[in-house]
Amino acid sequence: MSAMARLLVIHQDIDARASLIHRLTDAGHTVRSVPRVRDSLEELVSNPPDVVVIGFDATDEESVESLEAVRRVTSAAVLAVTRRSDEAGATRLLRGGADSVLPRPWAAPLLLARVRALLRRTRTVAAPDAVVVGGLRVEPRRRVAVVDGRTLCLTPREFELLLYLARRPRQVVSRRTILAEVWESAYVDPQTVDVHLSCLRRKLGESASRPRYLWTVRGVGVRLEPPEDDALAVGTS
């Protein structure tokens, strides 16, 4: 079992909220809850959780708006629990700021496994103070990423993906490998990786058609390398 964590459950449905609280509390976590996202904002700031578990019965648009509101006040990992099990719905939630998506009805072992995986990615482990690739600096202990002097606002999953690639500069990594190493699962839709890469590119100030750091190798995978004018600046500190 992972160490006890602080969780915030947000769900308007009383029975669904109670079920989540019961399972998570039984697993040893400290759980607080609120019925609506608007009720959670002050709680997220005053008592920051390790993981936010948010349930959705709303439309895609309303769900994404709720995720964006949560993301504006916290960098905690977010697990979205949703009635939708289709690929399009999951993709919208991931783009909106969720780090993981759990379809309903869910099984308790899978719920707890998702929470454990999020905690592993967000808790600090021994690592170099910084990984530097060109103008990009990633600091694992502080969980800070800076590009050209600008601090990036990343979700926990985006940070782990960026750190993983930065530790392997100029190395092409397949999506299958990324799923196994970053998501720690081979049963996640590979498009999930593309969604997160797209978000990283946007935050790095680039695009797939005009890359600077993240380069797609068609049919193989992706690599991170410094821009040509920073090609010598690669290492750790």
C-alpha positions as CSV (number, residue, x, y, z in Angstrom):
1,M,0.0,0.0,0.0
2,S,1.2,3.5,-0.7
3,A,1.7,5.9,2.2
4,M,-1.4,7.7,3.5
5,A,-2.3,10.7,1.3
6,R,-4.7,13.7,1.5
7,L,-7.5,13.4,-1.0
8,L,-10.3,15.7,-1.9
9,V,-13.5,14.1,-3.4
10,I,-15.8,16.4,-5.5
11,H,-19.0,14.8,-6.5
12,Q,-22.6,16.2,-6.6
13,D,-24.2,12.7,-6.3
14,I,-24.5,11.9,-2.6
15,D,-24.3,8.1,-3.0
16,A,-21.4,8.2,-5.5
17,R,-19.5,10.6,-3.2
18,A,-20.1,8.4,-0.2
19,S,-18.9,5.3,-2.1
20,L,-15.7,7.1,-3.1
21,I,-15.0,8.3,0.4
22,H,-15.6,4.8,1.9
23,R,-13.2,3.1,-0.5
24,L,-10.5,5.7,-0.2
25,T,-10.8,6.0,3.6
26,D,-10.6,2.2,3.9
27,A,-7.3,2.3,2.0
28,G,-5.9,4.6,4.7
29,H,-6.2,7.9,3.0
30,T,-7.4,11.1,4.7
31,V,-10.4,12.2,2.7
32,R,-12.3,15.5,2.6
33,S,-15.3,16.1,0.3
34,V,-17.5,18.8,-1.2
35,P,-20.5,18.4,-3.5
36,R,-19.5,21.0,-6.2
37,V,-16.4,22.4,-7.8
38,R,-17.3,25.9,-6.8
39,D,-17.4,24.7,-3.2
40,S,-13.9,23.2,-3.6
41,L,-11.9,26.2,-4.7
42,E,-11.3,27.7,-1.2
43,E,-10.6,24.2,0.2
44,L,-8.0,23.5,-2.6
45,V,-6.1,26.6,-1.6
46,S,-6.4,26.4,2.2
47,N,-5.9,22.7,2.5
48,P,-4.0,21.5,-0.6
49,P,-4.6,17.8,-1.3
50,D,-2.2,15.3,-2.9
51,V,-5.0,14.1,-5.3
52,V,-8.3,15.5,-6.4
53,V,-11.0,12.9,-7.3
54,I,-13.7,14.6,-9.2
55,G,-16.9,12.9,-10.4
56,F,-18.8,14.1,-13.5
57,D,-22.4,13.6,-14.6
58,A,-22.4,16.7,-16.6
59,T,-21.9,17.4,-20.3
60,D,-18.4,17.4,-21.8
61,E,-18.3,21.2,-21.9
62,E,-19.4,21.6,-18.3
63,S,-16.9,18.9,-17.2
64,V,-14.0,20.7,-19.0
65,E,-15.0,24.0,-17.5
66,S,-15.0,22.4,-14.0
67,L,-11.5,20.9,-14.6
68,E,-10.2,24.2,-15.8
69,A,-11.5,26.0,-12.7
70,V,-9.8,23.4,-10.5
71,R,-6.5,23.7,-12.4
72,R,-6.5,27.4,-11.9
73,V,-6.0,27.0,-8.2
74,T,-4.1,23.7,-7.8
75,S,-1.3,21.6,-9.3
76,A,-2.5,18.5,-7.4
77,A,-3.0,15.3,-9.5
78,V,-6.6,15.0,-10.7
79,L,-8.5,11.8,-11.3
80,A,-11.7,12.3,-13.3
81,V,-14.5,9.7,-12.6
82,T,-17.0,9.8,-15.4
83,R,-20.0,7.9,-16.8
84,R,-18.5,8.2,-20.3
85,S,-16.2,5.4,-21.4
86,D,-15.6,6.4,-25.0
87,E,-12.3,7.7,-26.3
88,A,-13.6,11.1,-27.2
89,G,-14.9,11.8,-23.7
90,A,-11.7,10.7,-22.0
91,T,-9.6,12.8,-24.4
92,R,-11.6,15.9,-23.7
93,L,-11.1,15.4,-19.9
94,L,-7.4,14.9,-20.3
95,R,-7.1,18.0,-22.5
96,G,-9.1,19.9,-19.9
97,G,-6.6,19.1,-17.1
98,A,-7.3,15.6,-15.8
99,D,-4.2,13.4,-15.2
100,S,-6.2,10.2,-15.3
101,V,-9.7,9.1,-16.2
102,L,-11.7,6.4,-14.6
103,P,-15.0,5.3,-16.2
104,R,-18.0,4.3,-14.2
105,P,-19.0,1.9,-12.9
106,W,-15.6,1.4,-11.4
107,A,-14.1,-1.4,-9.4
108,A,-12.4,-0.5,-6.0
109,P,-9.1,-2.1,-6.9
110,L,-8.8,-0.1,-10.1
111,L,-9.8,3.1,-8.3
112,L,-7.1,2.6,-5.7
113,A,-4.5,1.6,-8.3
114,R,-5.2,4.8,-10.2
115,V,-4.7,6.9,-7.0
116,R,-1.5,5.0,-6.1
117,A,-0.1,5.6,-9.6
118,L,-0.9,9.3,-9.3
119,L,0.8,9.5,-5.9
120,R,4.0,7.8,-7.2
121,R,4.3,10.4,-10.0
122,T,3.7,13.4,-7.8
123,R,5.8,12.5,-4.7
124,T,9.4,13.6,-4.8
125,V,12.1,11.0,-5.2
126,A,15.9,11.3,-5.0
127,A,17.1,12.9,-8.2
128,P,19.6,15.5,-9.6
129,D,18.7,19.1,-8.7
130,A,18.0,19.9,-12.3
131,V,18.0,18.4,-15.8
132,V,19.0,21.0,-18.5
133,V,18.3,20.7,-22.2
134,G,19.0,24.0,-24.0
135,G,16.9,26.7,-22.5
136,L,14.7,24.1,-20.7
137,R,15.4,23.4,-17.0
138,V,13.5,20.7,-15.1
139,E,13.9,20.4,-11.3
140,P,12.6,17.1,-10.0
141,R,12.9,17.9,-6.3
142,R,11.1,21.3,-6.6
143,R,8.8,19.9,-9.4
144,V,9.5,23.1,-11.4
145,A,10.1,23.4,-15.1
146,V,11.4,26.6,-16.7
147,V,11.9,27.3,-20.4
148,D,13.8,30.4,-21.5
149,G,13.3,31.9,-18.0
150,R,9.5,31.3,-18.0
151,T,8.0,28.9,-15.4
152,L,5.7,26.4,-17.0
153,C,2.3,25.6,-15.4
154,L,2.2,21.8,-15.8
155,T,-0.1,19.1,-14.5
156,P,1.6,16.3,-12.6
157,R,1.4,14.0,-15.5
158,E,2.8,16.6,-17.9
159,F,5.7,17.3,-15.6
160,E,6.5,13.5,-15.3
161,L,6.4,13.2,-19.1
162,L,8.6,16.2,-19.7
163,L,11.1,15.0,-17.0
164,Y,11.2,11.5,-18.6
165,L,12.0,12.9,-22.0
166,A,14.5,15.5,-20.7
167,R,16.5,12.8,-19.0
168,R,16.8,11.1,-22.4
169,P,17.9,14.0,-24.7
170,R,18.0,13.2,-28.4
171,Q,16.7,9.7,-27.7
172,V,13.6,8.6,-29.6
173,V,11.1,7.0,-27.3
174,S,8.1,5.1,-28.5
175,R,4.6,5.7,-27.2
176,R,4.5,2.2,-25.9
177,T,7.6,2.8,-23.8
178,I,6.1,6.1,-22.5
179,L,2.9,4.4,-21.4
180,A,4.9,1.7,-19.6
181,E,7.4,4.1,-17.9
182,V,5.3,7.2,-17.3
183,W,1.8,5.9,-17.0
184,E,3.1,2.5,-15.7
185,S,0.4,0.8,-17.7
186,A,0.2,-0.9,-21.1
187,Y,-3.6,-0.6,-21.0
188,V,-4.0,3.1,-21.7
189,D,-5.0,4.4,-25.1
190,P,-1.8,5.5,-26.9
191,Q,-3.7,8.7,-27.9
192,T,-3.4,9.7,-24.3
193,V,0.3,10.3,-24.9
194,D,-0.4,12.4,-28.0
195,V,-2.9,14.5,-25.9
196,H,-0.2,15.2,-23.3
197,L,2.5,15.9,-25.9
198,S,0.2,18.4,-27.6
199,C,-0.4,20.2,-24.2
200,L,3.4,20.2,-23.5
201,R,4.1,21.7,-27.0
202,R,1.6,24.5,-26.4
203,K,3.1,25.3,-23.0
204,L,6.6,25.2,-24.4
205,G,5.5,27.7,-27.1
206,E,5.8,25.4,-30.1
207,S,3.6,23.1,-32.2
208,A,4.0,19.7,-34.0
209,S,4.5,21.5,-37.3
210,R,7.0,24.0,-35.9
211,P,8.9,22.1,-33.1
212,R,11.7,23.4,-31.0
213,Y,12.2,20.8,-28.3
214,L,9.7,18.0,-29.0
215,W,10.2,16.2,-32.3
216,T,7.9,13.5,-33.7
217,V,9.6,10.7,-35.5
218,R,6.8,9.4,-37.6
219,G,5.9,5.7,-37.0
220,V,8.6,5.5,-34.2
221,G,8.0,7.9,-31.3
222,V,9.1,11.3,-30.0
223,R,12.4,12.8,-28.9
224,L,13.3,15.9,-26.9
225,E,16.4,17.8,-28.0
226,P,17.6,21.4,-27.6
227,P,17.0,24.0,-30.3
228,E,19.8,24.3,-32.7
229,D,21.1,27.5,-31.1
230,D,21.3,25.7,-27.7
231,A,22.6,22.4,-29.0
232,L,25.5,22.2,-26.6
233,A,23.5,22.9,-23.4
234,V,22.5,19.4,-22.2
235,G,23.2,17.9,-18.8
236,T,22.3,17.7,-15.1
237,S,23.2,19.9,-12.1
